[in-house]
Amino acid sequence: MKTARPDAMDIGLLVWQSGGDTCLILPILIEQYSMKLAYVSGRDLDLMLKAIKEYDLLEPDVIVADVGSSIYFPDKNGWQKSSAWEHTIFGDWNGFNSEQIKERLAGFEFLQEQEAVQTSLYCIRRCDVCWRQGE
C-alpha cells in the first residue's frame, strides 16, 4: 500500500536531508509515491530531448514545450504531440495560427521575432522583445 503523497514541505525536507541533491531523491519520490515526472520549457521538443540526454536526466512522463503550446507523451514510436491540447488552445487563438498572428503583429516594429526553429503552430515567441520608449 502506497503512503500518502508528500506535500511541498515533505519534499523540501527530503531534498534538504539529501544535501540538496534532487537527482538522488527524485527517483525515490517517483517510485515510492507513484508520481509522474514532467519537464516544462519554453524550448521545442528537440532541444528538450537533447538536454535530457546531455544531462542524463530521468525520462519524463510528459513534456510541455514551446512555452506551453505543445504537450508530448511518449509511446512506442517516440514522443507524440497531444492533438487534444492543440484543439484546446486553438480556441484561445480565436482560430488563428501563428502565421496569421504574425501578420497582425507585423506593424509593431519594436517586436523582434525569434529564430524560426523556436516557433510552432501556436507559438510565435515574440516574448523576447527589445523595446525602449522613444526608440
MOMO-V168661 format. One record per residue. N is the residue number from 0. RES is the residue in one letter. SS is DSSP state (2 for helix, 1 for strand, 0 for the rest). NEAR is the number of other C-alpha atoms within 8 Angstrom. D_LAST is the distance of its C-alpha to the last C-alpha in Angstrom with 1 decimal. Layout:
n->N res->RES ss->SS near->NEAR d_last->D_LAST
n->N res->RES ss->SS near->NEAR d_last->D_LAST
This chain:
n->0 res->M ss->0 near->2 d_last->63.2
n->1 res->K ss->0 near->5 d_last->59.6
n->2 res->T ss->0 near->6 d_last->58.6
n->3 res->A ss->0 near->5 d_last->55.9
n->4 res->R ss->0 near->5 d_last->52.4
n->5 res->P ss->0 near->8 d_last->50.8
n->6 res->D ss->0 near->6 d_last->48.1
n->7 res->A ss->2 near->6 d_last->45.0
n->8 res->M ss->2 near->7 d_last->47.1
n->9 res->D ss->2 near->8 d_last->49.8
n->10 res->I ss->2 near->9 d_last->47.4
n->11 res->G ss->2 near->8 d_last->45.7
n->12 res->L ss->2 near->8 d_last->49.2
n->13 res->L ss->2 near->9 d_last->50.2
n->14 res->V ss->2 near->12 d_last->47.1
n->15 res->W ss->2 near->9 d_last->47.7
n->16 res->Q ss->2 near->7 d_last->51.4
n->17 res->S ss->0 near->10 d_last->50.5
n->18 res->G ss->0 near->6 d_last->48.6
n->19 res->G ss->0 near->7 d_last->45.2
n->20 res->D ss->0 near->9 d_last->45.8
n->21 res->T ss->2 near->8 d_last->44.7
n->22 res->C ss->2 near->6 d_last->45.9
n->23 res->L ss->2 near->8 d_last->49.4
n->24 res->I ss->2 near->11 d_last->49.5
n->25 res->L ss->2 near->8 d_last->47.5
n->26 res->P ss->2 near->9 d_last->50.2
n->27 res->I ss->2 near->8 d_last->52.8
n->28 res->L ss->2 near->10 d_last->50.8
n->29 res->I ss->2 near->11 d_last->50.3
n->30 res->E ss->2 near->8 d_last->54.0
n->31 res->Q ss->2 near->9 d_last->55.6
n->32 res->Y ss->0 near->11 d_last->53.6
n->33 res->S ss->0 near->7 d_last->53.0
n->34 res->M ss->0 near->8 d_last->49.3
n->35 res->K ss->0 near->7 d_last->46.8
n->36 res->L ss->0 near->9 d_last->44.0
n->37 res->A ss->1 near->9 d_last->40.6
n->38 res->Y ss->1 near->8 d_last->37.6
n->39 res->V ss->1 near->8 d_last->34.2
n->40 res->S ss->0 near->11 d_last->31.0
n->41 res->G ss->0 near->8 d_last->27.7
n->42 res->R ss->0 near->10 d_last->29.0
n->43 res->D ss->0 near->11 d_last->31.2
n->44 res->L ss->2 near->9 d_last->35.0
n->45 res->D ss->2 near->6 d_last->35.6
n->46 res->L ss->2 near->8 d_last->33.4
n->47 res->M ss->2 near->11 d_last->35.2
n->48 res->L ss->2 near->8 d_last->38.6
n->49 res->K ss->2 near->8 d_last->37.8
n->50 res->A ss->2 near->10 d_last->36.9
n->51 res->I ss->2 near->11 d_last->40.1
n->52 res->K ss->2 near->8 d_last->42.2
n->53 res->E ss->2 near->7 d_last->40.5
n->54 res->Y ss->0 near->6 d_last->40.8
n->55 res->D ss->0 near->7 d_last->44.2
n->56 res->L ss->0 near->8 d_last->43.1
n->57 res->L ss->0 near->6 d_last->45.4
n->58 res->E ss->0 near->6 d_last->45.4
n->59 res->P ss->0 near->9 d_last->43.7
n->60 res->D ss->0 near->9 d_last->45.2
n->61 res->V ss->1 near->11 d_last->41.8
n->62 res->I ss->1 near->12 d_last->38.4
n->63 res->V ss->1 near->14 d_last->35.3
n->64 res->A ss->1 near->16 d_last->32.5
n->65 res->D ss->2 near->15 d_last->29.3
n->66 res->V ss->2 near->10 d_last->27.7
n->67 res->G ss->2 near->10 d_last->30.9
n->68 res->S ss->0 near->12 d_last->30.9
n->69 res->S ss->1 near->12 d_last->34.0
n->70 res->I ss->1 near->12 d_last->37.2
n->71 res->Y ss->1 near->12 d_last->39.9
n->72 res->F ss->1 near->11 d_last->43.6
n->73 res->P ss->1 near->10 d_last->45.9
n->74 res->D ss->1 near->7 d_last->49.0
n->75 res->K ss->0 near->4 d_last->51.5
n->76 res->N ss->0 near->6 d_last->49.1
n->77 res->G ss->1 near->6 d_last->46.1
n->78 res->W ss->1 near->8 d_last->43.1
n->79 res->Q ss->1 near->9 d_last->42.9
n->80 res->K ss->1 near->8 d_last->39.9
n->81 res->S ss->0 near->10 d_last->40.8
n->82 res->S ss->2 near->6 d_last->41.0
n->83 res->A ss->2 near->6 d_last->41.7
n->84 res->W ss->2 near->9 d_last->38.3
n->85 res->E ss->2 near->11 d_last->36.5
n->86 res->H ss->2 near->8 d_last->38.5
n->87 res->T ss->2 near->8 d_last->37.5
n->88 res->I ss->2 near->10 d_last->33.7
n->89 res->F ss->2 near->12 d_last->34.0
n->90 res->G ss->2 near->8 d_last->34.6
n->91 res->D ss->2 near->7 d_last->31.5
n->92 res->W ss->0 near->9 d_last->29.4
n->93 res->N ss->0 near->6 d_last->31.4
n->94 res->G ss->0 near->7 d_last->32.9
n->95 res->F ss->0 near->9 d_last->29.7
n->96 res->N ss->0 near->10 d_last->29.3
n->97 res->S ss->2 near->11 d_last->26.1
n->98 res->E ss->2 near->8 d_last->26.0
n->99 res->Q ss->2 near->8 d_last->26.2
n->100 res->I ss->2 near->9 d_last->23.5
n->101 res->K ss->2 near->9 d_last->21.2
n->102 res->E ss->2 near->7 d_last->21.9
n->103 res->R ss->2 near->7 d_last->21.0
n->104 res->L ss->2 near->7 d_last->17.6
n->105 res->A ss->0 near->7 d_last->16.8
n->106 res->G ss->0 near->5 d_last->14.8
n->107 res->F ss->0 near->6 d_last->12.1
n->108 res->E ss->0 near->6 d_last->9.9
n->109 res->F ss->0 near->7 d_last->8.1
n->110 res->L ss->0 near->9 d_last->11.8
n->111 res->Q ss->0 near->9 d_last->13.4
n->112 res->E ss->0 near->9 d_last->17.2
n->113 res->Q ss->0 near->10 d_last->19.6
n->114 res->E ss->0 near->6 d_last->22.4
n->115 res->A ss->2 near->5 d_last->25.0
n->116 res->V ss->2 near->4 d_last->27.7
n->117 res->Q ss->2 near->10 d_last->26.1
n->118 res->T ss->0 near->13 d_last->26.1
n->119 res->S ss->1 near->9 d_last->29.1
n->120 res->L ss->0 near->8 d_last->30.4
n->121 res->Y ss->0 near->12 d_last->28.9
n->122 res->C ss->1 near->10 d_last->26.1
n->123 res->I ss->0 near->11 d_last->22.7
n->124 res->R ss->0 near->9 d_last->21.1
n->125 res->R ss->0 near->9 d_last->17.6
n->126 res->C ss->0 near->4 d_last->17.8
n->127 res->D ss->0 near->8 d_last->16.2
n->128 res->V ss->0 near->9 d_last->12.6
n->129 res->C ss->0 near->7 d_last->9.8
n->130 res->W ss->0 near->7 d_last->7.0
n->131 res->R ss->0 near->5 d_last->5.8
n->132 res->Q ss->0 near->4 d_last->5.7
n->133 res->G ss->0 near->3 d_last->3.8
n->134 res->E ss->0 near->4 d_last->0.0
